[in-house]
Amino acid sequence: MRRKKKNKFLGTYIVVGVAVLLGIYVYQSEKGGHIDRSAGRIFESNKDDISAIELTDSESGKVIALQKNGRDWKMVKPGDYELDKGEVEGLVNNLADLRIERKVKENIADLIPYGLGKPSYKAAFTEKGKRKAYIIGKKNPTQVSYYVMDEAGKDLYTAFNYSVDNIKKDLKSLRKKYLTDIDPEKLTGITIKLDARDISLAKTEDKWLISPYNFECDKTAVSDLLERIKNLKAVDFIDDEPKSLIRYGLESPRVIITADSGNSRVAVLVGKKVTDKEEDYVKVDGRPTVYSVDRYFTQSFDKTYNDFRSKNILSFKPADISAVDVDKGGKKIPALRDKSGKFKLDKAFNKPADIQVLDLVSQLGSLQAQRFVDDSGKRFEKYGLKTPIAAVSLFTQSGNEKKLKTRLLIGSVEKAEVFVRIEGQDPVFAVQKALLDKLTTLESFAGAK
């Protein structure tokens, strides 16, 4: 037993010793060789003249071949996959302009110490009908550079890791990762089907509405949704020819997002969660490939109807309001703008109240729902809105005519909230109780002698 253990350790020491000696040999070879620090590039190439690329990973045996067609590039091996234009453009630029750290040796005879006897990677390209190729070996002893050569040459160079990594591309890095090509500005509709819920958003000239009630959408929520659909990006390419979608949960997707621009339509299907990863399986309807995407994107689709509703309750410009009538507990407090544009209390009160009324109007102009309580229009008494405790009417002026803009009814108080609704409309909202405080302030001011 001891002899076996001793032999085992002896073998390890031999391997380590050989590696150290090899490193010293390579280092001394570099140190003693001709070092040309002015060497900029192995090939003098123009990226616009490159017409074909072939990348060979010797360790995996995988080959990627790209062909230029006009201004665009097409993948011809291992398949006709859509390409990431930015990645391909970067690859072409780096092939034409691979920056060399230094020339280590000229007319090198022994390639094995540098990992170039059987190079792990080859990056070849065709320029004006002539083939050029880099062969890439292992890293130098300091681990900051790779050994590289012209396949047809005999001079040894080193190139910094980042330079070489920019041409050592795999299939995943070159494939197109964005799942949609939508232009958010051109979209006319979005539908989200989630379990038993269907949420439909439709765009009018200047805003988005939620069907079927045509409530106005929250601009931030819609903008975020559009950006996430636009930027939906594959983390991985799971299966290009799935025999069954059941294993990915895509036979009956848990979420379907459809984006419509009138003359084009794209639907994204969301399936199961990827085991042990923060990713979900997705598929674009009409395409075979199953992808995985970051769950950050798909979580944004798990919404309810109210998540997209605008929380703004009233829509008006404070400067357009010419009169305000407050009715609180049977006590009426009317206010009018005078010719100078300032508010004053009318009739019996007959005193300036510009600050107090403007404060109330400003509060109403920015009034937002804390919660969407009830859209049925059938239970107003439950919220104290069948017989409101207060009402505020806002008027605009058209010539000599006073027109009612909107009337807000105020119901019962529940904790720090008060229930409100717009007269003539069904939705009941819960807003901050601070609104009642503004009315009380105005009421106290009107009653002060």
C-alpha positions, 0 to 999 in steps of 0.5 A: 500500500505504501509503495503504491502511494509513494509511486502515486506521489512520485508520478505527480512530482514528475508531471509537475516537474516536467510542466515547470521545466517546459515553462522555463524552456518556453520562457527562456526561448522567449527571453533569448529569441528575437522580440519585436515589440513594434509588431502590430499585426500579422496580416495587413487586411481590410475588413471590407474585403473579407468575404468568408470566415471559417472558425475551427475549434479543434477540441470540440471538432466544431466548425462555423462557416460564414459567407458574405452576401452583399453587405450582410453575412450568412451562416452556412455551417453548421446551419442556416441560423440567424446571425447577431449582426453586432457580433459578426461585425466585431468578429470581422473587425478583429480578424482584420485587425488582430493586435499583436503584443510582440513577435517572439521568434522567427522561423520557429521549428518546434511548435509543441511547447507553444501548443501549436503542434496541434492548435486548439483553434483556427480562425481563417478568412478569405480576403480578395480570394486569398485565404489567411488563417490564424492558428492559436495555441496555449497561453504563455507562462504569465497567462496574459497572452496566447501564442499565435501564428500565421498558418502558412508562416513560421514566425511566433507571436503573442497576442493579449487574451482579449484580442484572441478571445474576440476571434474565438467565437462559438455558435452561441455567441454568433447567433441572433439572440433578440427574439423579436424585431418589433418597433414599439412606436409602430405597435397598435395592440398587445395581448397577454394571455395568462392562465384564465386572464386575457389582457388586451391593450390597444393604441389610439392616436396618443395613448394606450387603452385597456379593452374592453372598458377602455380605461387609460393605461399607465404610461410607465407600465406600458413603456416598460412592457414594450421595452421588455418585449423589444429586448427579449433576449435568449440566454441559451438556444435549447433545442432547434428541432424539438420533437415535442414541446411538452417537456418545455411546457410549451404545448400549453404555454402558461403565458402568451404575449402577442404584439401587433403592428397592423401588418405584422404580428409576433407571439411569444410563448412562455413555458416551464421554468428551467431547473436550477436557473433563473430562466424560462423556456420560450418559443416564438410562434411559427419558429421551431427553436426553443430558447431560455430567457432571463426570468427578469423579462418573463416576470414582467408579463405576469400582470393583472388587469389593474397593473396596466391601468393609469392611477390618475383619476382626473384629467385636466389642466389646473390653469383651465379651471375657472370655478370650483364648487365644494359641497360638504355635509350640505354646506356649499362653498363656491369659488370663481376666478376673477378677471385677474385670474385669482380665486375668491369665494363667491356670494355669501363668503365674498373673500379672496381664497386663491391659495386655498382653492389652488391648493385643492385644485392642485391636489385634485389634478395629481390625485392618484388611486392607491387601489382600484376597488370596484368596477361593477357600478353596483355597490356604491352604498358599500363605499359611502358613495350612494350618499357621498359625504362631499362632492367637488365640481370643477368648471371650465369657461367657454366664452361666457358659458360655464361648463362642468368639467368633472364632479368627484364624489367622496365617500366613506373613510377606511383607515388612511384612505377615502373612497371616491368616484367620478359622477356618471362612471362606475369605478370606485377608487381608494385615495389618500385621506389627505384629500379630505384634509384639503376640503376641511382646510377650505371649509374652515377658511370659508367659515372664519370671520 
